[in-house]
């Protein structure tokens, strides 16, 4: 039982970490797009 509980906690931590990574990647893509748009408007 204790092992199952540990796995569940580990799984939750893994999912939250994955969400943070996805969020970071999405933010990075959005920032890159904004920079690209600003460069297009700049020229």
KAFENTA-V826317 format. One line per field, one symbol per residue. burial: # if it has 9 or more other ideal C-beta (glycine too) atoms within 8 Angstrom, else .. Layout:
BEGIN
burial = ???
END
This chain:
BEGIN
burial = ...........................................
END
